[in-house]
Amino acid sequence: MAEAEAVSSRLGVQQDSALRTVRRGLTLSPEITQGLGWTLTLAVFATAGRVVVPVALQQTIDRGLNAPGGADIGYVRWMIIGASVAIIVTVVAAYHMNYRLFRASESGLATLRTKAFRHVHDLSVLTQNTESRGSLVARVTTDVDTISRFVQWGGLMMLTSIGQLILATVIMAVYSWQLTLLVWACFLPLFLALKYFQRLLSVAYLVVRERVGAMLGAISEAVVGAQAVRAYSIEARTQRRIDAAVEAHRSAATRAQKLVAFTFSGGEVIAGIATAAVVMVGVLLGVAGDITLGRLVAFLFLVTLFIAPVQLGTEVLNEAQNAIAGWKRVLGVLDTPADVADPPDGAALEPGPIGIRFDGVSYAYPDGPTVLKDVSVEIAPRSRVAVVGETGSGKTTFAKLLTRLMDPANGTVTLGGHDLRTVSFGSLRDRVVMVPQEGFLFDATLAANLRFGSPDADEATLRRALTELGLADWAESLALGLDTHVGQRGESLSSGERQLVALVRAYLANPDVLVLDEATSAVDPATEVRLARALAGVTSGRTSVTIAHRMSTAEAADEVLVFDDGALVERGPHRELVRNGGVYAGLHAAWVSQSR
């Protein structure tokens, strides 16, 4: 229970009641309730049709077969015809009710998936990194699937079952109020206990949904990192981690199902007691002349109609709590503030050369030390700047703030005279492009991946870009040229080749500011030459900021920014910094000695 409460607290949903959660969920998926009035009308017809058979049976026995003066076959015939018509109407109404409910729920939940996915992308990189990728994927996929199952099946059952319960109670009361009170007396304790079990199930299924996310995270990580798992021979350790995640999910699901089984078994026992009691008391009432044979037989059918929704209710309760837990997790994502948000009516960066300015910028990760300290620097338009420093010196944080993957804790980052926090995402992503160290490729052709930089580029434009960057021969050397499939995450290409694709993609985007996390280490000499040539072409004529892992990049830059322990300690051309004998001179000397 303590673990479940911790999960609830972490998701920020402790105060949300089940009804409030459902209400909020429906607000986010308005399509589900569109046309609900007509769907409920169809549900009334579908439910009312279920009592036709007991009523027709009672009338047939009492007024047809036991009619004064002998059996009235004509009346029996009309009862059969009338019941048949009513059953056909019931079937047609149930079909249209199901269709409308399924169509509305799928439309509404598609909207919910889209909103959740877009919000995940709106979250800053830092926020995304606080939760496993598998858990985030689960919010958009399996958690929404649980809602879908409930809305399409549990919601349908709830609509018809409540109606069936009320209608059966009314007709039973018409036939025998004594037996009706007897049935309700049997089931009332179960109805009162359901609220208590609902609370237990709500907590239990929050844990289940959490375990699903953890399991997906462990499995997806092992699949994506399969090469590392084999390289380090950690198959057994990885398998143990996955086994532990699967076992944790199994254990949580089993605990939840124990509660469901208990309530379902309780319903079965009470149903048997109620049926036996009705038969016994009904016979006594019949002997006393208080109920006819037809009404007693019909009442037994009605008891069956009464019991069915009660027994289904335990399964509906199970689906409902699973769905509410899923809804709470999805709402937990949507309630997470996008700390790097697209400003309303954001400004647009003017096309053309853009200068960069940092004014007193500092940044600290949550619960961590300050990693960037009071940085003030101005970068001229069209200049090529290299950022160097030891690991952890703050250079990567500098690049993330420049591309607004994060916002500074203090100070401002200005591009083209605009505070980045006032620039629209659309304009920022058009004018500023970042090429990460590990170029991510999608499972598509080389041409399709290049077009992420320019969606409207035709094949001639792609070939021209490759030629201008000196990469046409490399592209033609691939099995199918531009039509070569690169595989998932680009795994059909080498790391250096993936970086080449990322550079061409950035070139096609034609940004005014280019931020590069240089990736020339661990590549063969031929690819390194291609990378260097492509980099020269991509950075030409635009402002470029490169996180330099090799001093050769710094040597070719117009200016070098040197970071040490989060502070900008030196800046200037390569030759000048080497002559000064400071931090940069030491870094360069160490690199030269290692390169020999």
N, C-alpha and C positions, 0 to 999 in steps of 0.2 A: 504493500500500500504506500509506503514511503517513496518507493521508486516511482510509482504511478503519479504521486503528487509532484515529484520532482519533474517528471516529464510534462505534466500539465503546466507547471510554473514556467518551464523553459519555453513552452509554446505560447505563453501569454494568454491562456484561455480559461483560467480558473474561474473567472466571474461569469463566463458565458453560460447561460442556461441552455438546455437543448432547444427549447422553443425559440430563444433569441438567436441561436446559431442558425437554425433552419430559416428563420425570418431574414437574417442577413444574407444567407446563401441564396435565397430566392430573389432578394433585391439585386444581387449581382448577376443573376441569371433570369431576367424578366420574361424570357421566352417560355419558361416552364409554366407560368401562370396565364399566359395569353390564351384566350378562348376557354378558360377554365369553367365558365358558367355552362357552356354547351357540353363540355366533357362531363360535368357533374350531372347534367340532365340525362345524358346517356347512361351514366352510372345508376341513376334512379331506376330507369327502365330495366337495366341489366340485373339490378338487385331485386326489384319487384317481381320479375319473372321467376325467381327462384322459389317463391312461395305459392306459385300457381298450382304446382303438383299437389302439395298437401291440401290446399283448399279444394281443388277439383276432386281429390280422393274423398274428402269428407262429404262433399255434396253428392258424389256418386253413391256412396254407401248409405247416407241418411235419407236422401231424397230420390235416389234412383233405384238402388237394389232393395232398400227397406221402405219404399214408398207405401202409403196406405193402399191396400187393394192389390199389392203385388209389385214386382219389379217394373220400373218404367224404362224400357229399353231406349225409347226415343230420347229421353232426358240424358241417359248415359251416353248416347251417341253424341249429343250436342256438347256434353262436358268434355268428351275426348277431343272433339274438333276444336273447341274453344281453348283447351289446354295446349293443343298442338300449335295453334296460331300464336298463343302467348309465348311458347318456347321459341318459335322462329323469330319473333320480335326481340326476345331476350338475346338470342345468339347474334342477330344483326347489330343490336345496340352495343353488346359487349365487344364485337369486332371493331366498330368505329371508335368506341371508347379507348380500346387498346392502341389503335393506330394513332389517334390524336395524342394520347399520352406519350407514346414512344417518340413521335415526331417532335413534340414540344420539348421533351426532356433532352433529346439529343441536341437540339438547337441551343437550348439553354446551357447545357454542360460544355458544348463546344465554345460558347462565349466565355464560360468560366475558365476553361483550359487556356484560351487565348489570353485572357486578362492575367492569369497566373504566370504564364510563360513570359509575357511582355514585362511584367513587374520584376521577374527574376533578372531579366536583362537590364532593367533600370537600376538594379541594386549595384552599389559600387563593388569593385573587385575585392576590396577588403571584406565587405559584408558577405559576399558569395563564398569567400574562403573560410568563413567561420562555420560553414556547414558542408557536409560531404556532398559531392555531385550526385551520388545515388539518391540521397534523401531529397534533394531539390527536384530531381527527375521524378521521384515517387509522388511528390506533391501534384505534379501536372498530369501524371499518368494513373498509377494505381489508386491514389487517394480519390481522384475524380471518378474512377471506375466504380468504387464502392458507392458513391453518391448515385451514379447511373443505375446500378442494380436496385438500389432502394427506391428511387423515383419511379422506375419502370415496373418493378415487381412489387416491392413493399408498399409504395404509394398507391398502386392499383389495388392491392389487397386491403389496405387500410380504408380506402374509399368504399369499396364494396362490402367489406366486413362490418364496418360501423353501421352502414345502411341496413345490411342483412340482420345484424343484431337488434337494431331498433324495430325493424319491421316484424321480425319473428316474435319479439317481446309483445308487440301490440296485438298481433293475431292470437298468440298464445293466451293473452289476457282476455280476449273476446271469448275464446273457447273455455278457459278455466282459470280464473284469477288465483285459485288456491294452488294449482300446479305451477303457475307462473312464479308465485312467491317462493315456492319450494325450490325451483330451479335457480332463482337469483340468490336464495339463501346458501345454496351449495357453492356458487361461484364468487360470491361477494368477497370472501377472504382472499381469493386469488387476485381479484381486481385491486384490492387494497395493497397487497404485497408487491404488485408489479412496479409501483413507483419506487419502492426501495431497491428492487432488482435493477431498475432502470439506471439508478445512480451507480450501482456496482458495475454494470455493463459499460456505462459511459467511461469510467476510469479504466476498465480492463481493455477496452478497444482503443483508447488513446495509446496504451503501451503497445498493442498489436501494430498499429499504424507506424509507430516509432520504430519498431523492430523490422518492419518491412523496408523502411528507408535504409536502415543500417545494413540489412542483408543485401539490398540492391547495390549499395555503395561498395561493400566488400567484394561482391561478385564482379561488378563492372571494373573495379580497380585491378582485380586479378587478371581479367581478360585483356584490358588495355595494356597492362604491364607484363604481359606474358613473356616477352623477351628477357626482361630483367629477372623474372622469376626463374627462368631456365638458366640464364647466365650465372646467377649466384647460387644455383641449386637449392632454392628455398621452397621447392614444391610442397614439402611436408609442412613447413611452417605456414605457408599460404593456405594449404588445405585445412589446417587446424583453425586458422582465423575464419575461413568461410564456414567450416563446420560449427564453430562457436556462434556465428551470426545466425545460421539456420536453426540451431538448437534453441537460441534465445527466442527466435520467432515462433518455433514450434511450442515452446513452453508457454509463451504469452497467449498464443492462440488457444492452446489447450485449457488454460485457466478461464479464458473467456467462454469457451464452449461448455465447460463444466457448469457455469451459471445458466447458460441456455438450456442445457440438458435437464437441470434441476427444475426450471420453470416449466419446460415442456412435459416432463414426467408428472409434475404436480397437476398440470392441466388434464393429462390423461386419467389420472386417478379420480379427480373431481368429476370428470365427464362420466366415468363409469358409475360413480356414486349417484350422480344426478339422474342418469337413465334408469338405474334400478329403483330409485326412490319414486320416479314418475310412474313406472309400471306398477309398483306396489300400491301407491296412494291412488293412482288412476283407477285401478281395478276396484278398490274400495268405494270410490266415488261413483263408479259405474253401477256397482251393486246397489248403492243407495239411490240411484236414479238421478244423480247430479250431473252426469255427463253421458252422452250417447256413445255408441261404439265408433261411429264415424269420426266424432270429435276426438276421441281418445287416440285412434290410429293416426289422425292428422296431427295431433299434438306431439306424438312420438316423432313424426317426421320433422315437425318444427323444432323439437329439441335438438335433433341432428343438425338442422340449419343454425341453431343457436350455438351449439358446441363447436362447429367447424371454424367459425371466425375466432373463437377463443383459443383453439388449438393453433390456428395459423398465427394468432396474435403473438405467441412466443417467438415464432420464427421472424415475424415482422419486427418485433422488438430487437431481435438479434441484428437484422439488417439495418434497422434504424440507428442503433448505437454505433455500428460499424461506419455507417454513412456520416453520422454526426461527428465521429472522430476524424473521418476524412475531411469533412467540411471545416472543422476547427483547424486542421493542419494547413489546408489551403488558405483559410482566412489568416492564419498566422503569418504566411508569406506575404499576403496582400497588405497586412497591417504593419509589416516591417517597413519603416520609412526609407524612401530612396534618398540617402544622404547626399548623393550627387544627382540632383534632379534637373530635368530640362526646364529652364526658366520660362514661364508664360510670357508671350510676346518678346522672346529673346532677340537680341541684336544679331545682325548678319555681318560676318567678316567680309570686307571689300576684297574682290579678287585683285591679285597683284602681290608684290613683295611685302612680306609681313615681318615686323620686328617683334622681339620677345623681351619682356621685362619682368623680373622678380623683385618685389619690394618688401623687404623684411619678412621673407617667407620662412615659417617653421612648421614642422610636422612631427607628431608622435603617434605611434600606433596605440590602440587601446591597451591600457595597463602596461605600457612599455615605455622605455626611455625616449627622449627626443632624438629622432634620427636625422632631422634636417634643422639646422640652427641659424635663424636670422640671415637667410641668404638674400642678397641684393645683387643683381647682375642684369646687364642689358646686352642683348644680342642683336646686332645690326641685320637688316634685311639682306638676303642672299649670301650671308656668310656661312662658312662651314666650320662648325664648332665640334670639338671632341671633348667628351667628359670622361675623366680618368680618376682613379682612386682605388684603394684597397677594397676588398670585399667588405660590405657593410658600411662603407663610407658615406652612403646617401645618394649615390649617382642614379640608381634605379628609381628611388623615390622622387628625385628631381624630374626624371622623364615622365613618371606617372602623373605628377602634378601639372606638367606642361601639357599633357594630352587630356587632362581632366578625368583621369580614371579615379582620382581622389581629389579632394579639396584641401587646401592648407588650413592648419589650425589657426595660424596667424599670418597676416600679410596678404598680398594680392599677387596673382599671376596675370599679366596683361599681354594680349596679342593684338597687334594693330591698333593700340589705344583702347581696347575693350577689356574690361575685367572678364576673365573666362567664365565666371559664375553668371554673367549676364548674356552670354553668347548662346544661341540656340544650338542644340545638339546637331541638327541637320547641317547648319553652316559650319560648325566646328569640325565635324567628320569629313565634310567636303574639302575644307581648306587645310586640315591637319591630319596626317596619316602616320601611324606608328607601325613599324615593322619589328615584331618581337624576335627574340633570339632564336626561338624554335618556330619556324614558319608553319602555321597550321594549314593543312589542305583538307578539302572535303572529298568524299568518295565520289568522284566524278572524273571527267576527262581533264586533260591539261588546259584545253581551251576554256572549259567551264570555270575552272579555278582562276584563270587569268581574268575572266570577265567579272569577277567580284570587284575588280578595280574599276571597271567601266562596263556596266551591263549592256550597253548598246553597241559595243565594239564588234565589228564584223571580223571575219578571218583575215582580211587584208590589213586591218588596223593592228591585229595581234602580231602578225608576221612583221609588220613595219617596226613595232615596238621591240621585238626580239632582235631584229637587225640593228636598230639604233643602239642597243645595249651590247651588241656583239655576241648574242646568244642564239642566233639563228641556226648555226651549225649544231649546237647542243640539242636544240629542240628537234631538228631533223634526224639526229642520231637515235632518238627514242623509237620504239617499235612501230608505233602508229603516228608519230609526229604529234600534232596538236590533238589528235583523237585518242592518244594514249590515256588509259585509265590509271590514275595515280594510287588507287586503293584507299582504304580507310586511313584517315589521318596522314595520307600521302606516303604510306609505308612502302609503296612500290618504288619510291625514289630514295636516294641517299639524303642524309641531313643537309648536305651542301646543295643538292639539287632542289630540295624543298625551299631553301633560302633563296635560290635563284628565282623560283616561281614567285615567292613573296615580293622580291624586288621588282620584278616585271609588273606584278599586280599594282604595286605602289606607283610605279612609273605611269601606268595607264590611268590611275586615279588623278594624276597631274595636280598634286597638292602644292600649296605655297610654302608649307612647313612640313618637313620630313624628320621624323624621330626614329632612329635606328638603334636597336640593341644588337651590336655587331656580333656576327656568328661565324667567324673565320677559323676558330679553333677546331681541331679534330676533323679537318677536311683534307683531301688529297691536294697536292700542289697544283694540279691542273684546274681543279674546281676553285681553289683559292685565287688563281689568276683570273678566272671567269668572274668570281665574286668581286674582286677588286675593280675589274673593268666595268662591271655592271654598276657598282656603287658610284664610280666616277660619273657615269652617265645619268644615274638617277638623281644625284645630288646637284648636278650642274644647273645653275640659274635659279636655285631656290634656297631658302633658309634650311639648313640641316643641322641637326643635333645628334651626334653619334656617341653612344656609350661604348667607349673603346676598350676592348680587352687586349688589343695588341698595340704597342707603341707606334707601329708603322702607320696606323690610322691617325694617331695624334700628330705624327711628323708631317702628314699631308694636309692637316687642317689649317684654316686661317687663324684659329685661336683655340687654346686649350683651357678648359676649366678643371681645376684640380680640387678634389674633395678629400677631406680627411676628418674622420670622426663627426660627420654630419655638417661640417662647416666648409665653405668655399675659402680655401687658404691661398690659392694662387690662380692667376689667369694671365694669358698672353701667348704669343707665338712660341712654337716649339724651341727654336734656337735660343730665344731670350731666356726661357725657363731653364733650359739646360745650363746656360752660363751662370744663372743666379745660384745654382747649387742648392735649391730647396727640396721640398717633397717630391716634386716632379722629376728633378734630376736623379734622385734616388730610385724612383720607380723605373725611369728609363734605363739607368745603369744596370739595374737588376734584370731587366728584360733583355738587354743586349748580351749580358753574360750568359743567360739561359739559352739564347738563340744560337750561340756559337757551338 
